[in-house]
């Protein structure tokens, strides 16, 4: 007689994938000052980010900012945010660059099926809460925005060195 054993079903969350990658040192070190997780417990996606202020401060403290070309200095002074999105622990092939847009960060305009759109991130550095919106655009203005996700960010601990490129 065969004995059937019940196996518990375990589906990983974004936090599980993050913990696994972090412990292995597999996060993109260039974009991993903060890690952000969707409020929806079932989400398997997370993203990491770093701001130009952090990079600029590091370069100044190490005496490297003055030697940068004028275009790189201007880009750092203008302000940007680099993100890397991870889907089930697998990094997206490219970082996303967002530029300062009032009190938020605006992504690059993309056209999908003839519809211009962009992602807009609003991150409160006081509470580390975020919203990530998808904006549908016309030639002159935002037509409407759909809030895709809300969540919370946290600093990535420097205890485990992460990947550098």
DSSP file (Angstrom, degrees, kcal/mol; ACC not computed):
  #  RESIDUE AA STRUCTURE BP1 BP2  ACC     N-H-->O    O-->H-N    N-H-->O    O-->H-N    TCO  KAPPA ALPHA  PHI   PSI    X-CA   Y-CA   Z-CA
    1    1 A X              0   0    0      0, 0.0     2,-0.3     0, 0.0     0, 0.0   0.000 360.0 360.0 360.0 131.4    0.0    0.0    0.0
    2    2 A X        -     0   0    0      1,-0.0     2,-0.7     2,-0.0     0, 0.0  -0.635 360.0-142.0 -85.9 138.4    1.4    3.4   -1.0
    3    3 A X        -     0   0    0     -2,-0.3     2,-0.5     2,-0.0    -1,-0.0  -0.890  11.8-147.6-102.3 118.8    1.4    6.1    1.6
    4    4 A X        -     0   0    0     -2,-0.7     2,-0.5     2,-0.0    -2,-0.0  -0.741  10.9-157.2 -88.0 126.9    0.6    9.5    0.2
    5    5 A X        -     0   0    0     -2,-0.5     2,-0.5     2,-0.0    -2,-0.0  -0.878  13.6-130.7-104.4 134.0    2.4   12.3    1.9
    6    6 A X        -     0   0    0     -2,-0.5     2,-0.5     1,-0.0    -2,-0.0  -0.707  18.9-154.4 -82.9 128.4    1.0   15.8    1.8
    7    7 A X        -     0   0    0     -2,-0.5     2,-0.1     0, 0.0    -2,-0.0  -0.898  19.0-121.7-103.2 127.2    3.5   18.4    0.8
    8    8 A X        -     0   0    0     -2,-0.5     2,-0.5     1,-0.1     0, 0.0  -0.416  24.5-124.4 -66.7 142.7    2.9   21.9    2.0
    9    9 A X        -     0   0    0     -2,-0.1     2,-0.5     2,-0.0    -1,-0.1  -0.773  29.7-175.2 -89.2 126.5    2.7   24.4   -0.8
   10   10 A X        -     0   0    0     -2,-0.5     2,-0.5     2,-0.0    -2,-0.0  -0.965   5.0-172.6-125.4 114.7    5.2   27.3   -0.3
   11   11 A X        -     0   0    0     -2,-0.5     2,-0.1     0, 0.0    -2,-0.0  -0.914  25.5-123.5-106.9 134.0    5.2   30.1   -2.7
   12   12 A X        -     0   0    0     -2,-0.5     2,-0.2     1,-0.1    76,-0.0  -0.411  20.4-147.7 -76.6 149.1    7.9   32.6   -2.4
   13   13 A X     >  -     0   0    0     -2,-0.1     4,-2.3     1,-0.1    31,-0.2  -0.569  34.5 -97.8-104.0 172.2    7.3   36.3   -1.8
   14   14 A X  H  > S+     0   0    0     29,-2.1     4,-2.7    27,-0.3     5,-0.2   0.896 126.4  54.9 -56.3 -40.3    9.3   39.3   -3.0
   15   15 A X  H  > S+     0   0    0     28,-0.2     4,-2.9     2,-0.2    -1,-0.2   0.904 106.2  50.6 -61.7 -42.2   10.9   39.3    0.5
   16   16 A X  H  > S+     0   0    0      2,-0.2     4,-2.2     1,-0.2    -1,-0.2   0.931 112.3  46.7 -61.0 -45.5   12.0   35.7    0.2
   17   17 A X  H  X S+     0   0    0     -4,-2.3     4,-2.4     2,-0.2    -2,-0.2   0.916 113.1  49.5 -63.0 -42.5   13.6   36.4   -3.2
   18   18 A X  H  X S+     0   0    0     -4,-2.7     4,-3.3     2,-0.2     5,-0.2   0.949 110.3  49.6 -60.4 -50.3   15.3   39.5   -1.9
   19   19 A X  H  X S+     0   0    0     -4,-2.9     4,-2.5     1,-0.2    -1,-0.2   0.899 111.3  50.2 -57.2 -42.2   16.7   37.7    1.2
   20   20 A X  H  X S+     0   0    0     -4,-2.2     4,-1.3    -5,-0.2    -1,-0.2   0.934 115.0  42.1 -62.4 -47.6   18.0   34.9   -1.0
   21   21 A X  H  X>S+     0   0    0     -4,-2.4     5,-2.9     2,-0.2     4,-0.5   0.908 113.6  52.6 -66.6 -42.5   19.7   37.3   -3.4
   22   22 A X  H ><5S+     0   0    0     -4,-3.3     3,-1.6     1,-0.2    -2,-0.2   0.943 108.6  49.3 -59.6 -49.6   21.0   39.5   -0.6
   23   23 A X  H 3<5S+     0   0    0     -4,-2.5    -1,-0.2     1,-0.3    -2,-0.2   0.817 112.2  49.3 -60.8 -31.1   22.6   36.6    1.3
   24   24 A X  H 3<5S-     0   0    0     -4,-1.3    -1,-0.3    -5,-0.2    -2,-0.2   0.488 113.2-119.0 -85.5  -3.7   24.3   35.5   -2.0
   25   25 A X  T <<5S+     0   0    0     -3,-1.6   138,-0.7    -4,-0.5    -3,-0.2   0.789  72.8 134.0  71.2  27.6   25.6   39.0   -2.7
   26   26 A X      < +     0   0    0     -5,-2.9    -4,-0.2   136,-0.2     2,-0.1   0.360  26.8 110.2 -97.7   5.2   23.6   39.0   -5.9
   27   27 A X  S    S-     0   0    0     -6,-0.4   136,-1.2    -5,-0.1     2,-1.0  -0.477  84.4 -98.0 -75.3 152.8   22.0   42.5   -5.8
   28   28 A X  B >   -a  163   0A   0      1,-0.2     3,-1.6   134,-0.1   136,-0.1  -0.608  35.6-158.8 -69.6 103.8   23.1   45.1   -8.3
   29   29 A X  G >  S+     0   0    0    134,-2.5     3,-0.8    -2,-1.0    -1,-0.2   0.757  85.7  61.7 -59.9 -27.0   25.5   47.0   -6.0
   30   30 A X  G 3  S+     0   0    0    133,-0.3    -1,-0.3     1,-0.2    52,-0.1   0.714 116.5  29.0 -73.9 -19.8   25.3   50.1   -8.2
   31   31 A X  G <  S+     0   0    0     -3,-1.6    53,-0.3     1,-0.1     3,-0.2  -0.046  95.4  98.9-128.3  32.4   21.6   50.5   -7.6
   32   32 A X    <   +     0   0    0     -3,-0.8    18,-0.2    16,-0.2     3,-0.1  -0.313  31.6 112.1-124.8  52.6   21.1   49.0   -4.1
   33   33 A X  S    S+     0   0    0     16,-1.5   123,-2.5     1,-0.3     2,-0.3   0.830  91.3  20.9 -82.3 -36.4   21.0   51.7   -1.5
   34   34 A X  E     -BC  49 155B   0     15,-2.0    15,-2.0   121,-0.3     2,-0.4  -0.959  67.1-151.4-131.0 148.5   17.3   50.9   -0.8
   35   35 A X  E     -BC  48 154B   0    119,-2.8   119,-2.2    -2,-0.3     2,-0.4  -0.970  16.0-157.2-117.9 138.5   15.1   47.9   -1.4
   36   36 A X  E     -BC  47 153B   0     11,-3.2    11,-1.7    -2,-0.4     2,-0.4  -0.952   5.3-165.4-125.9 135.7   11.4   48.4   -2.0
   37   37 A X  E     -BC  46 152B   0    115,-2.9   115,-2.1    -2,-0.4     9,-0.1  -0.957  23.6-116.7-125.2 135.1    8.5   45.9   -1.5
   38   38 A X  E     - C   0 151B   0      7,-0.7   113,-0.3    -2,-0.4     5,-0.1  -0.322  22.1-127.1 -62.2 145.3    4.9   46.1   -2.7
   39   39 A X  S    S+     0   0    0    111,-2.8     2,-0.6     3,-0.0   112,-0.1   0.736  87.7  95.3 -67.0 -22.4    2.3   46.2    0.0
   40   40 A X  S >  S-     0   0    0    110,-0.4     3,-2.0     1,-0.2    -2,-0.1  -0.610  71.0-149.6 -75.5 116.4    0.6   43.2   -1.6
   41   41 A X  T 3  S+     0   0    0     -2,-0.6   -27,-0.3     1,-0.3    -1,-0.2   0.779  93.0  58.7 -57.5 -29.9    1.9   40.1    0.2
   42   42 A X  T 3  S+     0   0    0    -29,-0.1    -1,-0.3   -28,-0.1    -2,-0.1   0.556  78.7 118.2 -80.0  -6.4    1.5   38.0   -2.9
   43   43 A X    <   -     0   0    0     -3,-2.0   -29,-2.1     1,-0.1   -28,-0.2  -0.323  43.0-171.4 -63.8 140.2    3.8   40.1   -5.0
   44   44 A X        +     0   0    0    -31,-0.2    44,-2.0   -30,-0.1    45,-0.5   0.228  60.5  88.4-112.0   9.7    7.0   38.4   -6.3
   45   45 A X  E     + D   0  87B   0     42,-0.2    -7,-0.7    43,-0.1     2,-0.3  -0.872  45.3 163.3-112.9 141.6    8.6   41.7   -7.6
   46   46 A X  E     -BD  37  86B   0     40,-1.7    40,-3.1    -2,-0.4     2,-0.3  -0.946  17.6-150.3-143.2 166.1   10.8   44.2   -5.8
   47   47 A X  E     -BD  36  85B   0    -11,-1.7   -11,-3.2    -2,-0.3     2,-0.3  -0.971   1.5-150.6-137.8 157.3   13.1   46.9   -6.8
   48   48 A X  E     -BD  35  84B   0     36,-2.3    36,-2.0    -2,-0.3     2,-0.3  -0.855  19.0-177.6-119.1 158.0   16.3   48.6   -5.5
   49   49 A X  E     -BD  34  83B   0    -15,-2.0   -15,-2.0    -2,-0.3   -16,-1.5  -0.991  19.1-166.9-153.0 162.4   17.4   52.2   -6.0
   50   50 A X  E     - D   0  82B   0     32,-1.7    32,-2.6    -2,-0.3     2,-0.2  -0.976  22.0-134.7-142.8 147.6   20.1   54.7   -5.4
   51   51 A X  E >>  - D   0  81B   0     -2,-0.3     4,-1.5    30,-0.2     3,-0.6  -0.685  22.7-116.7-103.1 159.6   19.9   58.5   -5.9
   52   52 A X  H 3> S+     0   0    0     28,-2.6     4,-3.3    -2,-0.2     5,-0.2   0.812 112.0  66.0 -61.7 -30.4   22.4   60.8   -7.5
   53   53 A X  H 3> S+     0   0    0     27,-0.3     4,-2.6     1,-0.2    -1,-0.2   0.905 101.7  47.8 -59.0 -41.8   22.9   62.6   -4.1
   54   54 A X  H <> S+     0   0    0     -3,-0.6     4,-2.1     2,-0.2    -1,-0.2   0.923 114.8  45.0 -65.1 -44.9   24.4   59.5   -2.6
   55   55 A X  H  X S+     0   0    0     -4,-1.5     4,-2.4     2,-0.2    -2,-0.2   0.920 113.9  49.6 -65.8 -43.9   26.7   58.9   -5.6
   56   56 A X  H  X S+     0   0    0     -4,-3.3     4,-2.6     1,-0.2    -2,-0.2   0.928 110.7  49.5 -62.1 -46.3   27.7   62.6   -5.7
   57   57 A X  H  X S+     0   0    0     -4,-2.6     4,-2.8    -5,-0.2    -1,-0.2   0.903 110.9  50.5 -59.6 -41.8   28.5   62.7   -1.9
   58   58 A X  H  X S+     0   0    0     -4,-2.1     4,-1.6     2,-0.2    -1,-0.2   0.926 111.7  47.5 -61.1 -45.7   30.6   59.5   -2.3
   59   59 A X  H  <>S+     0   0    0     -4,-2.4     5,-3.0     2,-0.2     6,-1.1   0.894 113.2  48.0 -64.7 -40.2   32.6   61.1   -5.1
   60   60 A X  H ><5S+     0   0    0     -4,-2.6     3,-1.7     4,-0.2    -2,-0.2   0.945 110.8  50.6 -64.9 -47.9   33.1   64.4   -3.2
   61   61 A X  H 3<5S+     0   0    0     -4,-2.8    -1,-0.2     1,-0.3    -2,-0.2   0.801 114.0  45.7 -60.1 -29.6   34.2   62.5   -0.1
   62   62 A X  T 3<5S-     0   0    0     -4,-1.6    -1,-0.3    -5,-0.2    -2,-0.2   0.237 114.5-115.1-100.1  12.7   36.7   60.5   -2.1
   63   63 A X  T < 5S+     0   0    0     -3,-1.7    -3,-0.2     1,-0.1     4,-0.2   0.729  86.8 109.5  67.2  24.1   38.1   63.5   -4.1
   64   64 A X      < +     0   0    0     -5,-3.0     3,-0.5    -6,-0.2     4,-0.4   0.607  52.7  77.6-106.6 -14.8   36.8   62.2   -7.4
   65   65 A X  S >  S+     0   0    0     -6,-1.1     3,-1.7     1,-0.2    -5,-0.1   0.918  89.9  55.9 -64.3 -43.9   33.9   64.7   -8.2
   66   66 A X  T 3  S+     0   0    0      1,-0.3    -1,-0.2    -7,-0.2    -2,-0.1   0.789 104.3  55.1 -60.2 -28.8   36.2   67.5   -9.3
   67   67 A X  T 3  S+     0   0    0     -3,-0.5    -1,-0.3    -4,-0.2    -2,-0.2   0.533  84.8 108.2 -84.2  -6.6   37.8   65.3  -12.0
   68   68 A X  S <  S-     0   0    0     -3,-1.7    -3,-0.0    -4,-0.4     5,-0.0  -0.368  80.8 -99.5 -70.1 149.3   34.6   64.3  -13.6
   69   69 A X    >>  -     0   0    0      1,-0.1     4,-2.1    -2,-0.0     3,-0.5  -0.325  36.4-109.4 -61.7 153.4   33.7   65.7  -17.1
   70   70 A X  H 3> S+     0   0    0      1,-0.2     4,-2.5     2,-0.2     5,-0.2   0.841 117.2  56.4 -56.2 -37.7   31.3   68.7  -17.0
   71   71 A X  H 3> S+     0   0    0      1,-0.2     4,-2.0     2,-0.2    -1,-0.2   0.891 108.1  47.1 -65.0 -39.5   28.4   66.6  -18.5
   72   72 A X  H <> S+     0   0    0     -3,-0.5     4,-2.2     2,-0.2    -1,-0.2   0.890 111.9  50.5 -69.4 -38.5   28.7   64.0  -15.7
   73   73 A X  H  X S+     0   0    0     -4,-2.1     4,-2.5     2,-0.2    -2,-0.2   0.930 110.7  49.4 -61.9 -44.5   28.8   66.8  -13.0
   74   74 A X  H  X S+     0   0    0     -4,-2.5     4,-2.0     1,-0.2    -2,-0.2   0.892 110.1  51.0 -62.6 -39.9   25.7   68.4  -14.5
   75   75 A X  H  X S+     0   0    0     -4,-2.0     4,-1.3     2,-0.2    -1,-0.2   0.908 111.9  46.7 -64.7 -42.3   23.9   65.1  -14.6
   76   76 A X  H  < S+     0   0    0     -4,-2.2    -2,-0.2     1,-0.2     4,-0.2   0.884 113.4  49.2 -66.1 -38.9   24.7   64.5  -10.9
   77   77 A X  H  < S+     0   0    0     -4,-2.5    -2,-0.2     1,-0.2    -1,-0.2   0.826 105.7  57.1 -70.3 -31.5   23.7   68.0  -10.0
   78   78 A X  H  < S-     0   0    0     -4,-2.0    -1,-0.2    -5,-0.2    -2,-0.2   0.861 111.9-121.1 -68.3 -35.8   20.4   67.8  -11.9
   79   79 A X     <  +     0   0    0     -4,-1.3    21,-1.3    -5,-0.1     2,-0.3   0.402  36.9 179.8 100.4 126.8   19.3   64.7   -9.8
   80   80 A X  E     - E   0  99B   0     19,-0.2   -28,-2.6    -4,-0.2     2,-0.4  -0.948  19.4-142.6-148.3 169.3   18.4   61.2  -10.8
   81   81 A X  E     -DE  51  98B   0     17,-2.3    17,-2.7    -2,-0.3     2,-0.5  -0.987  13.4-155.3-137.4 124.0   17.4   57.9   -9.3
   82   82 A X  E     -DE  50  97B   0    -32,-2.6   -32,-1.7    -2,-0.4     2,-0.3  -0.866  16.1-175.4-101.4 133.3   18.6   54.5  -10.7
   83   83 A X  E     -DE  49  96B   0     13,-2.7    13,-2.5    -2,-0.5     2,-0.4  -0.912  17.4-160.3-124.5 154.8   16.4   51.5  -10.1
   84   84 A X  E     -D   48   0B   0    -36,-2.0   -36,-2.3    -2,-0.3     2,-0.4  -0.988  15.9-150.8-130.0 124.4   16.8   47.8  -10.8
   85   85 A X  E     -D   47   0B   0      9,-0.4     7,-3.2    -2,-0.4     2,-0.5  -0.755   5.7-157.5 -95.8 141.2   13.6   45.7  -10.8
   86   86 A X  E     -DF  46  91B   0    -40,-3.1   -40,-1.7    -2,-0.4     2,-0.6  -0.981   2.4-161.1-120.5 127.3   13.7   42.0   -9.8
   87   87 A X  E >  S-DF  45  90B   0      3,-2.8     3,-1.9    -2,-0.5   -42,-0.2  -0.936  82.1 -22.1-109.0 112.6   11.1   39.5  -11.0
   88   88 A X  T 3  S-     0   0    0    -44,-2.0    -1,-0.2    -2,-0.6   -43,-0.1   0.860 129.6 -51.1  53.4  37.8   11.0   36.4   -8.8
   89   89 A X  T 3  S+     0   0    0    -45,-0.5     2,-0.6     1,-0.2    -1,-0.3   0.427 115.0 117.7  83.7  -0.6   14.6   37.2   -7.9
   90   90 A X  E <   -F   87   0B   0     -3,-1.9    -3,-2.8     1,-0.0    -1,-0.2  -0.881  64.6-126.4-101.8 123.3   15.8   37.6  -11.5
   91   91 A X  E     -F   86   0B   0     -2,-0.6    -5,-0.3    -5,-0.2   -44,-0.0  -0.396  22.3-112.4 -70.0 141.9   17.1   41.1  -12.3
   92   92 A X        -     0   0    0     -7,-3.2    -1,-0.1     1,-0.1    -6,-0.0  -0.386  35.0-110.8 -62.0 151.9   15.6   43.0  -15.2
   93   93 A X  S    S+     0   0    0     -3,-0.1     2,-0.3    -9,-0.0    -1,-0.1   0.756  94.1  34.5 -63.9 -24.5   18.3   43.3  -17.9
   94   94 A X  S    S-     0   0    0     -9,-0.1    -9,-0.4     0, 0.0     2,-0.2  -0.929  77.9-117.1-131.9 153.3   18.7   47.1  -17.5
   95   95 A X        -     0   0    0     -2,-0.3     2,-0.4   -11,-0.1   -11,-0.2  -0.545  30.9-130.5 -76.3 152.9   18.6   49.7  -14.8
   96   96 A X  E     -E   83   0B   0    -13,-2.5   -13,-2.7    -2,-0.2     2,-0.5  -0.895  15.2-149.9-103.7 138.7   15.8   52.3  -15.1
   97   97 A X  E     -E   82   0B   0     -2,-0.4    11,-0.4   -15,-0.2     2,-0.4  -0.940  12.2-171.4-111.5 127.2   16.8   56.0  -14.8
   98   98 A X  E     -E   81   0B   0    -17,-2.7   -17,-2.3    -2,-0.5     2,-0.3  -0.929   9.7-148.2-116.2 141.1   14.3   58.5  -13.4
   99   99 A X  E     -EG  80 106B   0      7,-2.5     7,-3.0    -2,-0.4   -19,-0.2  -0.818  33.7 -86.9-110.3 151.6   14.8   62.2  -13.3
  100  100 A X  E     + G   0 105B   0    -21,-1.3     5,-0.2    -2,-0.3     2,-0.2  -0.270  44.8 175.2 -55.8 132.2   13.6   64.7  -10.8
  101  101 A X  E >   - G   0 104B   0      3,-2.8     3,-1.3     1,-0.2     2,-0.4  -0.703  60.9 -66.2-142.7  83.5   10.1   65.9  -11.7
  102  102 A X  T 3  S-     0   0    0      1,-0.2    -1,-0.2    -2,-0.2     0, 0.0  -0.572 116.9 -15.9  67.6-123.6    8.8   68.2   -8.9
  103  103 A X  T 3  S+     0   0    0     -2,-0.4    20,-0.3    -3,-0.1    -1,-0.2   0.195 134.7  55.6 -97.2  17.2    8.4   66.1   -5.8
  104  104 A X  E <  S-G  101   0B   0     -3,-1.3    -3,-2.8    18,-0.1     2,-0.5  -0.692  82.5-108.6-133.5-174.7    8.6   62.8   -7.8
  105  105 A X  E     -GH 100 121B   0     16,-2.8    16,-2.7    -5,-0.2     2,-0.5  -0.991  27.8-152.8-124.1 124.1   10.8   60.9  -10.2
  106  106 A X  E     -GH  99 120B   0     -7,-3.0    -7,-2.5    -2,-0.5    14,-0.2  -0.840   8.3-144.4-103.4 133.0    9.8   60.6  -13.9
  107  107 A X        -     0   0    0     12,-2.8    -9,-0.2    -2,-0.5     2,-0.1  -0.273  37.0 -74.5 -83.7 174.4   10.9   57.7  -16.1
  108  108 A X        -     0   0    0    -11,-0.4    11,-0.3     1,-0.1     2,-0.2  -0.441  53.9-104.6 -69.5 140.2   11.7   57.8  -19.7
  109  109 A X        -     0   0    0     -2,-0.1     2,-0.3     9,-0.1     9,-0.2  -0.481  42.7-173.2 -67.5 133.6    8.7   58.0  -22.1
  110  110 A X  E     -I  117   0B   0      7,-3.5     7,-3.1    -2,-0.2     2,-0.5  -0.937  17.2-142.5-126.8 149.0    7.9   54.7  -23.8
  111  111 A X  E     +I  116   0B   0     -2,-0.3     2,-0.5     5,-0.2     5,-0.2  -0.966  19.6 178.4-116.4 120.7    5.5   53.9  -26.5
  112  112 A X  E >  S-I  115   0B   0      3,-2.1     3,-1.9    -2,-0.5    -2,-0.0  -0.986  74.7 -14.1-123.2 124.0    3.6   50.6  -26.3
  113  113 A X  T 3  S-     0   0    0     -2,-0.5    -1,-0.1     1,-0.3     3,-0.1   0.865 129.9 -54.2  52.1  39.7    1.0   49.7  -28.9
  114  114 A X  T 3  S+     0   0    0      1,-0.2     2,-0.6    -3,-0.1    -1,-0.3   0.477 113.6 118.7  79.1   1.9    1.1   53.3  -30.0
  115  115 A X  E <   -I  112   0B   0     -3,-1.9    -3,-2.1    23,-0.0     2,-0.3  -0.898  58.7-140.0-107.0 116.3    0.3   54.7  -26.5
  116  116 A X  E     +I  111   0B   0     -2,-0.6    21,-2.6    21,-0.4     2,-0.3  -0.543  37.6 152.5 -73.2 136.2    2.9   57.0  -25.0
  117  117 A X  E     -IJ 110 136B   0     -7,-3.1    -7,-3.5    -2,-0.3     2,-0.3  -0.965  23.3-168.1-154.3 167.1    3.5   56.3  -21.3
  118  118 A X  E     - J   0 135B   0     17,-1.8    17,-3.1    -2,-0.3     2,-0.4  -0.980  26.1-112.9-154.5 161.1    6.0   56.5  -18.5
  119  119 A X  E     - J   0 134B   0    -11,-0.3   -12,-2.8    -2,-0.3     2,-0.4  -0.815  27.0-163.1 -96.3 139.3    6.5   55.3  -14.9
  120  120 A X  E     -HJ 106 133B   0     13,-2.5    13,-2.9    -2,-0.4     2,-0.4  -0.992   2.5-159.9-125.3 125.8    6.4   57.9  -12.1
  121  121 A X  E     -HJ 105 132B   0    -16,-2.7   -16,-2.8    -2,-0.4     2,-0.5  -0.887   6.7-170.3-106.4 133.1    7.8   57.2   -8.7
  122  122 A X  E     + J   0 131B   0      9,-2.4     9,-1.9    -2,-0.4     2,-0.5  -0.988  12.7 178.5-119.5 120.0    7.0   59.1   -5.6
  123  123 A X  E     - J   0 130B   0     -2,-0.5     2,-0.8   -20,-0.3     7,-0.2  -0.982  21.9-148.6-126.4 123.4    9.1   58.2   -2.6
  124  124 A X     >  -     0   0    0      5,-2.6     4,-2.7    -2,-0.5     5,-0.4  -0.814   5.9-164.0 -87.5 113.8    8.9   59.8    0.8
  125  125 A X  T  4 S+     0   0    0     -2,-0.8    -1,-0.2     1,-0.2     5,-0.0   0.661  87.6  58.5 -74.2 -13.9   12.4   59.7    2.3
  126  126 A X  T  4 S+     0   0    0      1,-0.1    -1,-0.2     3,-0.1    -2,-0.0   0.905 125.5  15.6 -77.9 -43.8   10.9   60.4    5.7
  127  127 A X  T  4 S-     0   0    0      2,-0.2    -2,-0.2    25,-0.0    26,-0.1   0.596  93.6-132.0-103.9 -14.6    8.6   57.4    5.8
  128  128 A X     <  +     0   0    0     -4,-2.7    25,-3.5     1,-0.3     2,-0.3   0.730  58.8 141.5  61.5  26.0   10.2   55.3    3.0
  129  129 A X  E     - K   0 152B   0     -5,-0.4    -5,-2.6    23,-0.2     2,-0.3  -0.695  29.6-171.4 -89.2 149.6    6.7   54.8    1.5
  130  130 A X  E     -JK 123 151B   0     21,-2.4    21,-2.0    -2,-0.3     2,-0.4  -0.948  21.8-157.7-137.8 160.0    6.3   54.8   -2.2
  131  131 A X  E     -JK 122 150B   0     -9,-1.9    -9,-2.4    -2,-0.3     2,-0.5  -0.992  10.1-157.7-130.8 141.4    3.8   54.8   -5.0
  132  132 A X  E     -JK 121 149B   0     17,-2.6    16,-1.8    -2,-0.4    17,-1.8  -0.966  18.1-171.6-121.2 113.4    4.6   53.7   -8.5
  133  133 A X  E     -JK 120 147B   0    -13,-2.9   -13,-2.5    -2,-0.5     2,-0.6  -0.770  21.7-141.0-109.4 148.4    2.2   55.1  -11.1
  134  134 A X  E     -JK 119 146B   0     12,-2.9    12,-2.7    -2,-0.3     2,-0.5  -0.950  23.8-159.7-105.5 116.6    1.8   54.4  -14.8
  135  135 A X  E     -JK 118 145B   0    -17,-3.1   -17,-1.8    -2,-0.6     2,-0.5  -0.845   8.8-149.1-102.8 130.5    1.1   57.7  -16.6
  136  136 A X  E     -JK 117 144B   0      8,-2.9     7,-2.4    -2,-0.5     8,-1.3  -0.867  26.9-158.0 -95.9 128.6   -0.6   57.7  -20.0
  137  137 A X  E     - K   0 142B   0    -21,-2.6   -21,-0.4    -2,-0.5     5,-0.2  -0.707  19.4-160.8-113.9 154.2    0.7   60.8  -22.0
  138  138 A X        -     0   0    0      3,-3.0     5,-0.0    -2,-0.3   -23,-0.0  -0.553  51.5 -86.0-110.6-173.3   -0.4   63.0  -24.9
  139  139 A X  S    S+     0   0    0     -2,-0.2     3,-0.1     1,-0.2    -2,-0.0   0.790 125.2  22.1 -65.5 -26.4    2.0   65.2  -26.8
  140  140 A X  S    S+     0   0    0      1,-0.2     2,-0.3     0, 0.0    -1,-0.2   0.605 125.4   3.9-119.8 -15.5    1.5   68.0  -24.3
  141  141 A X  S    S-     0   0    0      0, 0.0    -3,-3.0     0, 0.0     2,-0.5  -0.962  78.8 -77.0-159.9 173.4    0.4   66.6  -21.0
  142  142 A X  E     - K   0 137B   0     -2,-0.3    -5,-0.2    -5,-0.2     3,-0.1  -0.722  32.3-165.2 -79.9 125.1   -0.5   63.7  -18.8
  143  143 A X  E     -     0   0B   0     -7,-2.4     2,-0.3    -2,-0.5    -6,-0.2   0.934  65.8 -34.0 -77.5 -48.4   -3.9   62.3  -19.8
  144  144 A X  E     - K   0 136B   0     -8,-1.3    -8,-2.9     2,-0.0     2,-0.4  -0.966  54.3-135.2-166.4 161.4   -4.4   60.2  -16.7
  145  145 A X  E     - K   0 135B   0     -2,-0.3     2,-0.5   -10,-0.2   -10,-0.2  -0.970   6.2-155.4-126.2 138.8   -2.4   58.1  -14.3
  146  146 A X  E     - K   0 134B   0    -12,-2.7   -12,-2.9    -2,-0.4     2,-0.7  -0.963  22.9-129.4-110.1 124.5   -3.1   54.7  -12.9
  147  147 A X  E     - K   0 133B   0     -2,-0.5   -14,-0.2   -14,-0.2     3,-0.1  -0.633  26.8-177.5 -74.1 116.9   -1.5   53.9   -9.5
  148  148 A X  E     -     0   0B   0    -16,-1.8     2,-0.3    -2,-0.7   -15,-0.2   0.923  57.4  -6.8 -82.2 -47.6    0.1   50.6  -10.1
  149  149 A X  E     - K   0 132B   0    -17,-1.8   -17,-2.6  -111,-0.0     2,-0.3  -0.992  46.5-156.5-151.3 154.3    1.5   49.9   -6.6
  150  150 A X  E     + K   0 131B   0     -2,-0.3  -111,-2.8   -19,-0.2  -110,-0.4  -0.932  34.6 135.3-122.5 152.6    2.1   51.2   -3.2
  151  151 A X  E     -CK  38 130B   0    -21,-2.0   -21,-2.4    -2,-0.3     2,-0.4  -0.957  43.9 -92.8-172.2-167.7    4.8   49.9   -0.9
  152  152 A X  E     -CK  37 129B   0   -115,-2.1  -115,-2.9    -2,-0.3     2,-0.3  -0.968  24.6-153.6-131.3 143.2    7.6   50.5    1.6
  153  153 A X  E     -C   36   0B   0    -25,-3.5     2,-0.3    -2,-0.4  -117,-0.2  -0.737   9.0-171.3-110.8 162.1   11.4   50.8    1.1
  154  154 A X  E     -C   35   0B   0   -119,-2.2  -119,-2.8    -2,-0.3     2,-0.1  -0.982  33.5 -93.7-147.9 154.7   14.2   50.0    3.5
  155  155 A X  E     -C   34   0B   0     -2,-0.3     2,-0.5  -121,-0.2  -121,-0.3  -0.457  39.2-121.1 -68.5 141.8   18.0   50.6    3.5
  156  156 A X        -     0   0    0   -123,-2.5     2,-0.1    -2,-0.1    -1,-0.1  -0.746  31.5-118.8 -82.7 125.6   20.0   47.7    2.2
  157  157 A X    >   -     0   0    0     -2,-0.5     3,-0.6     1,-0.1    -1,-0.0  -0.404   9.3-144.8 -65.3 136.7   22.4   46.6    4.9
  158  158 A X  T 3  S+     0   0    0      1,-0.2    -1,-0.1    -2,-0.1     4,-0.0   0.392  77.2 101.5 -81.1   5.7   26.1   46.9    3.9
  159  159 A X  T 3  S+     0   0    0      1,-0.2     2,-0.5     2,-0.1    -1,-0.2   0.831  82.4  44.0 -61.3 -33.7   26.9   43.8    6.0
  160  160 A X  S <  S-     0   0    0     -3,-0.6    -1,-0.2     0, 0.0  -135,-0.1  -0.959  91.7-125.6-116.1 120.5   27.0   41.6    2.8
  161  161 A X        -     0   0    0     -2,-0.5     2,-0.2     1,-0.1  -134,-0.1  -0.364  28.3-147.3 -62.6 139.1   28.9   43.0   -0.2
  162  162 A X        -     0   0    0      1,-0.1  -136,-0.2  -136,-0.1  -134,-0.1  -0.608  28.7 -72.7-106.8 168.8   26.8   43.0   -3.3
  163  163 A X  B     -a   28   0A   0   -136,-1.2  -134,-2.5  -138,-0.7     2,-0.4  -0.220  43.2-160.4 -59.5 141.4   27.7   42.6   -7.0
  164  164 A X              0   0    0   -135,-0.2    -1,-0.0  -136,-0.1  -136,-0.0  -0.948 360.0 360.0-122.4 150.3   29.5   45.4   -8.8
  165  165 A X              0   0    0     -2,-0.4    -1,-0.1     0, 0.0    -2,-0.0   0.382 360.0 360.0-110.3 360.0   29.7   45.9  -12.5
